Amino acid sequence: MWFGKFLDIKDQVEAETSEFKKKLFADIKKDKLTPLEFSILENIFNHEEISGYDLIHYLNEHFAGTWEAKSGTIYPILSKLKVQGFLKTRTVKSPIGPLKKLYQLTEAGKVILKGKVKNHFFDQIKFMENYLNELISIYIHSFLEEEHKDKISEVQDLIEKSFERIIKNIPLTVAFKETCPKCKNEIERKVAFCPHCGEPMYSDKSERSYVENKKEVKT
């Protein structure tokens, strides 16, 4: 959904004048991201750390059937983003299989991603609103005129429920935190195994903690 200047990162990197930021961006070897590359970085950021296999699964959820992410497309992009300074990896022992590679954003990658979203967030929300209105109009006019009234009601109900879910999920994206009993790292999402050390996280205690955290958010 990100287009045009939003994907251009050269101006952001050049605007940083501090020596710290200059060193931070020293390994960035690309001036512009593609929409798919940006979606990949967003997805990895929101999962903190993720395997390529799981990333493909979540990307397919993200695109909701409009496009299919496949390993032959995603893994080469991940390799390029690593070489270009946006990603780093580490290999961990999987509790249920062989070694696996986990991807996470570099510090420079995080700064660039957060900066672009922060600076263009409201523009993109307005863009999505305009796009949605245009899509709705075309959808309704694709039916016979006598069906328009029912379709308008159908779409209104769909949009209302969609925004209810969005609003309800906003605090959950930042409120949940679990501490791994083994390595003591904080995990900001519910997972079966700790992404840092592989310790199993599904236990009566962690399940209770997750439910309690969700209740606190609602209250």
N, C-alpha and C positions, 0 to 999 in steps of 0.2 A: 504493500500500500504506500510505501515511501517513494517519492519521485523527485526528479530534478535536483535542485540545489541542496536539498536535505542530504543527499547521498555524497555530496562533495565535501571531503574532509580537509582539503588542502588549506582552506582559509582558516579553519579552526586551529590546525597545527601551527601555521605561520603567525597566528595572533598571540600565541603563548610566548612571552618574553622572558620568563624566569629561567634560570639555568637548570633548575630542577625539571621543569616541564620540557625544556629542550632535550635533556638527557632521556627523559621518559619516552619522548616520541622519536628518539634516534633510530629505533629499529623498525618504525613504520615505513613500509616501502610501497605505499599505494596512495594515490590522491583521491580516489573515488571508489565507493562501494556499489555493487549492483543491488537491486531490491532483494534478491534471494540471499545474497551475502549478509545484508543487514538483518533479514529475518532470522538467519542462522545465529548471528551474534546476539540478537534479542533473546532467542530461545535458550541459548547457553547461559546468558547472563541470569535469566529468570530461574534457571535450574542450578545455578552456581557452578556445577560440575556435572558432566554427563557423557555417557559413551556415545559413539557414533550410531550404534544400533538403536538406543533409546531416542536419540535426537531425530532420527528418521521417523520413528513412531509419532513423536510429538509434532513434527512438522506436518505430517499427514493429518493429524487432528487440527492443526492450525489452518491448513488450507481447505479443510472440510470438503474434500472431493473435487475442488476446482483444479487441483494439480496434484500429481503423485510424486513424492520424493522417493528416489531410488538410490541404492548404495553407489551405483556407477556414476551418479551425479554429485552426491553429497560428499563422499570421501575425498575426491580430488579437490573440492572447494575447501574442505577442512585443512588439507595439506597446504594449499596455497595461503590460506589465512594465517596459518602458523608461520610459514616462511616470511610472510609480509608483516609479522609482528603483532597481529591481533589476538592470537591464541597461543596457549602453551598446553602441554600434555604431561600426564604422568601415568605410569603403568601400575595397576594394582592387581592383586590376586582376587579373583572372583570366588565367593563361597560356593558357587554352584557350577563352576567350570574353569576354563583356562584363564591365563592373564588377559586383562582387557585394558584398553587405553581410554583415559578420561580426558575430556577437553574442558578448558576453562579460559576465560578472557585474561589476557595480560593486564597489568595496571594501565598501560596506555590504551588498550582496547576498551577498558571500562570507562576511562575518562572521556574518550571520543564518543562512545555510545551514549553515556549519560548526558554529555554536553549537547549532542545533536537533538536528543529527545527533549531535553529541558528547553532549548532555544526555539524549537519548532512545534512543541506539543499542541498549543492551541490552534495553530495553523492547520495541523493535521486533523484535529478533531473537526474543524470546520470543513475541511476537504472531505472527510468521511461522511459528514452530514449532507453535503451537496451531492456526493456520489450516491448515497442511499436514497435521497429524494428522486434523483434521476432514474435509478433502478426501479423504484416503486412505481413511478409513473409508467414506465415501459411495461412492467409486469401487468399492471391493471389494464392497460390498453391492449394487451395481447388477448384479452377475453372479449366476448360479445358485450355490447353496451348494456344489455339487460342484466348482465352478471356483475357489473362494476360495483354496485352498492354492496353486494355480499363480499366481493374481493377487497374492497376498502376496509370493511369491518374486520376481515380476516387478517389483513396486513397490520392494522392498528393493534389488534390483539397480539400478533407476533412481535411487533416492535416493543410494545409495552412489557411483555414478558422477558424479552432479550435485555432491555435496559434494567429491569428489576434484578436480573442475574448479575449484570455488570456491577451495579451499585452494591449489591450484597457481597460480591467477591472482592471489592476494593480493600477492605481492612484485612481480609484473609491472606492477601499477598504479602503482608508485612508482619502479621501478628503471630503466626505460628513459629515457635522455636523449640527444638529438642536438643538435649545435650547427649552426646554419645557416652555411654557408661565406661567405654574402654579408653578412647583417646581424648575425651572431654571437649571435642570440637562442637561448636554450635551448628545445628542443621536447621535451615529455615523452610523445610518442606517435609511432608511425611514420606518416608522411604522405607523399603524393606531392610536395607543394609546401609551402614554408615558409608558415605562416599569417600571418607578420608582413610578409614582403616578396614572397612568391610565387616565390622561388627554387626550382627543381627539387631535390628531395631524394633521388630514386632514382639512386644511382650505386654503383659497385662498392665505394667506400669506405664509404658510409653503410650499404649492405647488410651489409658485414662487421662494422661497428660494432654494428648491431642484433643480429646473430647472437651476437657476442661478449658483448654485454650480457645476452642471454638465458642464455647459458652460465654467466656469473658468478652470475646469480640462482640457477640450479639447484644450483650448487656451494656 
